[in-house]
């Protein structure tokens, strides 16, 4: 969390310098920070895949029009999200649809079946599956002394591996309960 906050401050420092002391909109930066923080806690997000870090690189490589008036906010372009993060964001935003619907289950089924939202859910599910597989591979390929838990997912995978060993069975790493438990409520 600390490194995510430091990254956001670095982004604001860069924007402030480029804006020459003029105001700029920071709401999208705060949302990016929150998104990064949730992904880091849940999945152990690296600096290379951080949204705020990609915005820092984008701002550093772009130019900006500074308005004459000191009271007019400077507009910064944004780096597009990766396909996976865009899908997670869209799925998260879609929860309002279910909340406002009279028949939420039917509404979401319809939208996931017949609209672009279905593609976003499939992309999100693929992302989650890949993260579970990566974590499982990392947890199984190291000894107990070498293991370093980087996220809630690592902790859950390790717990499943150890429980399976005690029960003399194969770990159930494709279990939907793992994905459900590690996912923030708005990702499910």
N, C-alpha and C positions, 0 to 999 in steps of 0.2 A: 504494500500500500504506500509505503514511504517513497519508494522509487517512482511509483506512478504519480504521486503528488509533485515530486521534484521535476519530473518530465513536464507536467502541466505548467509549472512555474517557468521552466525553460522556454516552453512554447510562448507563454505570455511575455516573457522578456524579449524574445525575438520579435513578436508582433508589436510590442511597445516601441522597440527601437525602429522598426520599419515604419510605424505609424507616426513617428516623430512626436510622441507625446499626445497624440490625438486619441480619442476613444475608439474602441472596436468592440464588436459583439462577441461575448465570451460564452454565451449559452451553449453553443454546439461543442465548445471545448470542455465544458463541465459535463455534458452528456458523454462525450468521448472518454473522459476520465472515469466516470462511473462505469461505463461499459468495460473499459480496460480492467478496472478494479475487480469487477464481478468475474470476468474471464480469467484473470490471474488467480483469484482465490479458488475458482472452480476447477480450472484446467492447468494452471501453471504457465500462463502465457509468457512468451519470451519477449525481449526488447525488440527483436526484429519484426514481430507480428503485432506490436502495440499500435493502436490507432493513433494515440497522441504522438508517439515517435514518428509515425508516417506523416502526421501533420507538421511536425518540426522539420522534417526533411523537405516537405513540400513548400513550406513557407520560406525556408532558406534558399530554395532554388527558383522562387518566383519573384515577380516584381509586383508592386502595388501602386495604385493611384492615390496619392495623398491629397485630399481636398484642401482648398484655400482656407476655409473656415476651420478654426480649431474645435468648433462645436459639432462638426459633421463627422460621424463615425467613418472610419476607414473600413472598406470592404475587402476581406481576404478570400481568395478562392480556396476551395477545399479539395484535398486528395480524396478520391473515391474509395469507399470501403472495398475490401476484398469480397468475393462472391459469398463466402461463408458468413462473414460478419454482416454483410448486407442482408442475407437471409435471416440470420438471428435477429437482427434489428426489425425486420418486417414481421417476423413471427411475434416478436414482443409487442410491436405496435398493434397487431391484429387482435390482441386480447380484448380491446375495447369493443370490437364487433360482437364477440360472444357475450360480453357483459350487458350490452344494450339490446340484445336480441330477445324476443319472446321465447323462441325455441333455439337456445344456444348450440346444443349438440347438432341439430339438423343444419343450422346456419353454417357452422364450421365445417361440417361434412361437405355441404354443397360448395363452399368456397375452396376447400382443399381439393375437391374433385374437379371442379369446373373453372377455376380461376388460376391466376398466377400464384396465389397463395400456396397452392399445393406444391409447386416447384420449390418455394421457399422452405416449406416443411421438409421436403425430401432432402434438400441441401443441408438444412440444419441437422437432420437425422444422420446423414452421412458424416458430417463434421463431428458429431458426438460419437458415432461408432469409431471413427478414426482415432479420436482422442482416447477412448477407452482402450483400443488396441495398443496404441503407443505407450500408455501408462502400464498396461499389463506386461508388455514386452520389457519395459524398463525394470519393473518390479521383479519379474521372474529371472532376468538375466544377471542380477546382482545378488551378492550374499547379504545376509541380514545386517552385517556390519557396514557394508558399502552403501546400503539404501539411504537415499535422501528424499524424504517426502517433500514435494514441491507444491502440492495442491490437495484440495478435498478429494478429488478423484483418485490421486495416488493413495491416499489414506484408505479409501473404500476398497480399491483394488487389492491393496496389501491385506486388508482385513478379510476379504473374500478368499484370497490365496491361503492365508493362515488357517481360516476356518475349514476350508476344503481339506487341507493337509491333516488337521485334527480329526476330521470325519472320514478320512481315507477315501476321498472322492476327487473328481476333477473340478477345478474352479469354474463356476458358472459366470463367465465374464460378459456374456451377451444378454444377461438378464436385464429386462427393462427396468427393474427396480433400481439397479445401479444408475442408469441414466436418469431415472426420475428423481432419485435421491440427490444426485450431485447437481442437477440442473436447478438454477434459480426458478422460481415459480413461473416467471414470464417466458422461459425458454421451452417449457414442456409442450 
